[in-house]
């Protein structure tokens, strides 16, 4: 039995939004015109195609923590680092380039004393240090151009920023330093959804500059790799054993991981079901591609065994009824819990 094309398109948007977007709760969806529906369906199909062919994922990460030194002293040290003490060119929001130690000193003086100014010492962040990165082999000039366009699009409201492109590592990356306070005095306060928007905009700018790039959530790809924090990396290099970090997952962690991916796996199943019932042979072929993609997801190798799953179910049943109800009620409120990204850590590949 074949489904009408309109139904297939609507189901594609419904399940695709659960995979690639963070739906708003308690908001009535507006009525879409036929032109808007076709536009959104086209974009969703493009997003699906990028994901299914495993297009390289962008990385956007805020590297400075909310705690610790935050004043002009910390800003000055960071700018010296990203510019390699003036040996690497910096470019600001106006397109002005700076090279050399004297130009670097002039820049830091202007940030320290100009506009709203940055105090020498501060208890809160005065800049955001943003890392924009792509995998090795990506065209470096395209990454730089895309970073320039991204910064202008996201922060081109009079906010001061500079960026530097580094070529000394295999993966092309750009360090973008953005002042927290804008020309109107409002402070930048990015949340999880803002960081995901940054990823999507950076990926779009890369595509416009001829580079295949994607910006999806880790759960949408069934990704399970855990990236240790920098402190853990340094401890391991010294031969110290981190107290809480474990490279291998125990049974309980595997079950929790599987539960976290359940919503995304259900959404992929919904996409495959809609495509399999389409009148289009291309869509039916896409359904098979979706199922192959899901079967090869890394999370499939971390799935709970029957024995572990049985123990998990027994523990769940021993919980009070009201506790079970609260758990499931919290999960039914929306899809936000499917994509738990840490704001200060950024959104990584």
Secondary structure, 3 states (H helix, E strand, C coil): CCCCHHHHHHHHHHHHHHHHCCCCCCCCCCCCCHHHHHHHHHHHHHHHHHHHCCCCECEEEECCCCCCCCCHHHHHHHHHHHCCCCCCCEEECCCCEECCHHHHHHHHHHHHHCCCCCCCCCCCCCEEEEEEECCCCCCHHHHHHHHHHHHHHHHCCCCCEEEEEECCCCCCEEEEEEECECCCCCECCCCHHHHHHHHHHHHHHHHHCCCCCECCCCHHHCCCCCCCCHHHHHHHHHCCCCCCCCCCCCHHHHHHHHHHHHHHHHHHHHHHHHHHCCCCHHHHHHHHHHHHHHHCCHHHHHCCCHHHHHHHHHHHHHCCHHHHHHHHHHHHCCCHHHCCCCCCCCECC
